Amino acid sequence: MNKKILLCGLPASGKTTLLAALWHLLSQKDIPTALSLASLPQQRDYLSELSRKWSRFIPFGRTSDEVHEISMRLTDETIDIDFHVPDMSGETWEAIWSTRFCSEAAAKWANAASGILLCIHVDKIRTPVDIMTCNAMANSAGRTRTETEPTIWSPDSSPTQVILVDVLQVLARPPLGNSGRRLAIILSAWDKAEAMNLSPEGYFQVHLPLLHQFLSYCNDFSEINIYGVSALGGDLESEEDAKRVKAEDVPSRRIKVVEDGKTHHDLTVPMKWLMTS
């Protein structure tokens, strides 16, 4: 049996770091994983370079324009899974909202996917302006004269959850998608959210309430699971975190996946869950 998983996310959502850590897990095999490589991908040189940078804490920089998509085949010895990233930069998914356009290749994969893996970077969430702030700004503008030019609205400046609600509706309905599939949400850079002492589900509800309400009542997805993932293992801007992460002898054990109150190191678990009926 062969199934397909689509990895998507807006720009800077953590996809590159996730792929680098995933490739290290699968290629080095230094800890057990739910899924393993069924065959070597065509882009293995690029993935190996990402993994090298990841293991040595070298910044990735902007996603290369030379590599537009990544595919790899995974297996648990009963099911083969085609894991596909049609757009490494994330601009395809943002363009669905801003220009109402999707590339033919991405549309083909979106339609064929058995499950969807969505990345959201906890430190890159653009929040909306609440009504109290709007009222205060309006009152202030009425009392004072400003010489500054008004900011012209752009679709790309919309709140993160507004864009994602639209993208997920497109992925769940014809012609681009179908309803009834599983959705796994990766809250990447989870180390930056841990201090709030919230579960991934709790964090999602507090910081993305519109998206949470939409997914709770839309019935477009058969099941939804939320994971907190620190693919790097910690916040390197924190002296304590950086010291702890760099002291780990087995790089794969730097990875943290939080689900249902449990923490482990296996990034393939969300993909295995997507394939479980």
C-alpha positions as CSV (number, residue, x, y, z in Angstrom):
1,M,0.0,0.0,0.0
2,N,1.3,3.5,-0.9
3,K,0.1,6.7,0.7
4,K,1.2,10.3,0.3
5,I,1.8,13.1,2.9
6,L,1.9,16.7,2.0
7,L,4.1,19.1,4.1
8,C,3.1,22.7,3.9
9,G,3.6,25.9,5.7
10,L,4.0,29.6,5.2
11,P,7.5,31.2,4.7
12,A,9.7,30.8,7.8
13,S,7.5,28.2,9.3
14,G,10.3,25.8,10.2
15,K,10.1,23.3,7.3
16,T,13.8,23.5,6.5
17,T,14.9,22.8,10.0
18,L,12.4,20.0,10.3
19,L,13.7,18.4,7.1
20,A,17.3,18.7,8.2
21,A,16.6,17.0,11.5
22,L,14.4,14.4,9.9
23,W,17.1,13.5,7.3
24,H,19.6,13.2,10.1
25,L,17.3,10.8,12.0
26,L,16.6,8.6,9.0
27,S,20.2,8.5,7.6
28,Q,22.2,8.2,10.8
29,K,19.8,5.7,12.5
30,D,21.2,6.4,15.9
31,I,17.8,6.1,17.6
32,P,14.8,4.0,16.8
33,T,12.1,5.6,14.6
34,A,8.5,4.6,13.7
35,L,9.3,5.0,10.0
36,S,12.5,4.4,8.0
37,L,13.8,5.2,4.5
38,A,12.4,2.9,1.8
39,S,14.8,4.3,-0.8
40,L,17.3,7.1,-1.2
41,P,15.7,10.4,-2.5
42,Q,17.0,12.2,-5.5
43,Q,17.7,15.3,-3.4
44,R,19.9,13.4,-0.9
45,D,23.0,15.6,-1.5
46,Y,20.9,18.7,-0.6
47,L,19.4,17.0,2.4
48,S,22.8,15.8,3.6
49,E,24.1,19.4,3.4
50,L,21.1,20.6,5.4
51,S,21.7,17.8,8.0
52,R,25.4,18.8,8.2
53,K,24.5,22.4,8.9
54,W,21.8,21.3,11.4
55,S,24.2,19.1,13.4
56,R,26.8,21.9,13.5
57,F,24.4,24.7,14.4
58,I,25.1,26.5,11.1
59,P,22.3,28.9,10.0
60,F,20.5,27.7,6.9
61,G,19.9,31.2,5.4
62,R,17.2,31.7,2.8
63,T,15.9,28.6,1.1
64,S,17.7,28.1,-2.1
65,D,15.8,28.8,-5.3
66,E,17.6,25.9,-6.9
67,V,15.7,23.3,-4.9
68,H,12.0,23.8,-5.3
69,E,10.7,20.6,-3.8
70,I,11.7,17.6,-1.8
71,S,10.4,14.0,-1.9
72,M,11.3,11.0,0.1
73,R,9.8,7.5,0.5
74,L,9.3,6.2,4.0
75,T,8.0,2.8,5.3
76,D,7.0,1.0,8.4
77,E,7.3,-2.3,6.4
78,T,3.6,-2.5,5.9
79,I,2.9,0.9,4.3
80,D,5.1,2.9,1.9
81,I,4.7,6.7,2.4
82,D,5.6,9.4,-0.2
83,F,6.5,12.4,1.9
84,H,6.5,15.5,-0.3
85,V,7.4,19.2,0.1
86,P,6.2,20.8,-3.1
87,D,7.6,24.3,-2.1
88,M,10.5,24.6,0.3
89,S,10.1,28.4,0.6
90,G,6.4,28.3,1.6
91,E,5.5,31.0,-1.0
92,T,3.1,28.6,-2.8
93,W,0.9,28.4,0.3
94,E,1.0,32.2,0.9
95,A,0.2,32.8,-2.7
96,I,-3.1,30.8,-2.4
97,W,-4.2,33.6,0.0
98,S,-2.6,36.6,-1.6
99,T,-3.0,35.9,-5.4
100,R,-5.5,33.0,-5.4
101,F,-3.0,31.0,-7.5
102,C,-1.4,27.6,-6.9
103,S,1.2,25.9,-9.1
104,E,0.1,22.8,-11.1
105,A,2.6,20.6,-9.3
106,A,1.5,21.7,-5.8
107,A,-2.1,21.3,-6.8
108,K,-1.5,17.8,-8.0
109,W,0.1,16.8,-4.8
110,A,-2.5,18.5,-2.6
111,N,-5.2,16.6,-4.4
112,A,-3.4,13.2,-4.1
113,A,-2.3,13.5,-0.5
114,S,-3.6,11.1,2.1
115,G,-2.7,13.3,4.9
116,I,-1.5,16.9,5.5
117,L,1.4,18.0,7.8
118,L,1.2,21.8,8.5
119,C,4.1,23.7,10.1
120,I,3.5,26.8,12.1
121,H,6.5,28.6,13.7
122,V,5.5,29.8,17.2
123,D,7.9,32.7,17.0
124,K,6.6,33.9,13.6
125,I,2.9,34.3,14.3
126,R,1.5,37.6,13.0
127,T,-1.2,38.5,15.5
128,P,-4.3,40.6,14.7
129,V,-5.0,44.0,16.3
130,D,-7.7,43.5,18.8
131,I,-10.8,45.8,18.9
132,M,-9.7,47.7,22.0
133,T,-6.4,48.6,20.4
134,C,-8.2,49.6,17.2
135,N,-10.5,51.9,19.1
136,A,-7.6,53.5,21.0
137,M,-5.8,54.1,17.7
138,A,-8.9,55.6,16.1
139,N,-9.4,57.9,19.1
140,S,-5.8,59.0,19.1
141,A,-5.9,59.7,15.3
142,G,-9.0,61.9,15.9
143,R,-7.2,64.0,18.5
144,T,-3.8,64.4,16.9
145,R,-2.6,65.3,13.4
146,T,0.0,63.0,12.0
147,E,2.4,63.7,9.1
148,T,3.1,60.0,8.4
149,E,1.7,58.3,5.4
150,P,-1.0,55.7,6.1
151,T,0.2,52.1,5.7
152,I,-1.3,50.4,2.6
153,W,-2.8,47.0,3.4
154,S,-1.2,44.0,1.8
155,P,-2.5,40.4,1.7
156,D,0.9,39.3,2.9
157,S,0.6,41.3,6.1
158,S,-2.6,39.6,7.2
159,P,-2.6,37.7,10.5
160,T,-1.1,34.2,10.3
161,Q,-4.3,32.5,11.4
162,V,-6.4,34.3,8.8
163,I,-4.1,33.1,6.0
164,L,-4.0,29.5,7.3
165,V,-7.8,29.3,7.6
166,D,-8.1,30.2,4.0
167,V,-5.3,27.8,2.9
168,L,-6.7,24.9,4.8
169,Q,-10.2,25.5,3.4
170,V,-8.6,25.3,-0.1
171,L,-6.7,22.1,0.8
172,A,-9.9,20.5,2.1
173,R,-12.2,21.2,-0.7
174,P,-12.3,20.6,-4.5
175,P,-10.7,21.3,-6.9
176,L,-7.5,21.4,-4.9
177,G,-8.3,19.1,-2.1
178,N,-10.7,16.7,-0.5
179,S,-12.3,16.5,2.9
180,G,-12.0,13.6,5.3
181,R,-8.2,13.5,5.6
182,R,-6.1,13.7,8.7
183,L,-4.3,16.9,9.6
184,A,-1.2,17.0,11.8
185,I,-0.1,20.5,13.0
186,I,3.6,21.0,13.9
187,L,4.2,24.0,16.2
188,S,7.9,24.4,15.4
189,A,10.5,26.1,17.6
190,W,8.5,24.7,20.5
191,D,11.4,25.6,22.9
192,K,10.4,29.2,22.6
193,A,6.9,28.4,23.9
194,E,7.8,26.0,26.7
195,A,8.1,28.8,29.3
196,M,4.3,29.3,29.1
197,N,3.7,25.9,30.6
198,L,1.0,25.1,28.0
199,S,0.4,21.9,26.1
200,P,0.7,22.2,22.3
201,E,-3.1,22.1,22.2
202,G,-3.4,24.8,24.8
203,Y,-0.9,27.0,23.1
204,F,-2.7,26.6,19.8
205,Q,-6.0,27.6,21.4
206,V,-4.6,30.6,23.1
207,H,-2.4,32.0,20.3
208,L,-4.4,31.0,17.2
209,P,-8.0,31.2,18.4
210,L,-9.6,31.8,15.0
211,L,-7.8,28.9,13.5
212,H,-8.6,26.7,16.5
213,Q,-12.3,27.5,16.2
214,F,-12.3,26.9,12.5
215,L,-10.8,23.5,12.9
216,S,-13.1,22.6,15.8
217,Y,-16.2,23.1,13.8
218,C,-15.4,22.9,10.0
219,N,-15.6,19.1,9.7
220,D,-13.2,19.2,6.8
221,F,-10.6,16.9,8.4
222,S,-11.4,13.5,9.9
223,E,-8.9,14.0,12.8
224,I,-6.5,16.7,13.9
225,N,-3.4,16.2,16.1
226,I,-1.1,19.0,17.4
227,Y,2.6,18.5,18.1
228,G,5.1,20.8,19.7
229,V,8.4,20.2,17.9
230,S,11.9,21.6,18.7
231,A,13.9,20.2,15.7
232,L,17.0,22.1,16.8
233,G,16.6,21.1,20.5
234,G,16.6,24.5,22.2
235,D,16.8,28.2,21.8
236,L,20.4,29.0,20.9
237,E,19.9,32.6,21.9
238,S,19.5,31.4,25.5
239,E,22.9,30.7,27.1
240,E,21.5,27.9,29.2
241,D,19.7,26.2,26.3
242,A,22.7,26.5,24.0
243,K,25.0,24.9,26.5
244,R,22.7,22.0,27.1
245,V,22.0,21.4,23.4
246,K,25.6,21.5,22.3
247,A,26.6,19.1,25.1
248,E,24.4,16.3,23.7
249,D,26.6,13.6,22.3
250,V,23.9,12.1,20.1
251,P,22.5,14.9,17.8
252,S,19.2,13.0,17.2
253,R,18.5,13.2,20.9
254,R,18.4,17.0,20.7
255,I,15.1,16.7,18.8
256,K,12.0,17.1,21.0
257,V,8.5,16.1,20.0
258,V,5.8,16.9,22.5
259,E,2.4,15.2,22.3
260,D,-0.3,14.2,24.8
261,G,2.0,15.2,27.7
262,K,4.8,12.9,26.5
263,T,8.2,14.0,25.0
264,H,10.3,11.9,22.6
265,H,12.8,12.4,19.7
266,D,11.0,10.7,16.8
267,L,9.9,13.2,14.1
268,T,8.4,10.3,12.0
269,V,5.6,9.8,14.6
270,P,3.3,12.5,13.2
271,M,3.7,11.0,9.8
272,K,2.9,7.5,11.0
273,W,-0.2,9.0,12.8
274,L,-1.3,10.6,9.5
275,M,-1.4,7.1,7.9
276,T,-3.2,5.4,10.7
277,S,-6.9,5.0,10.0
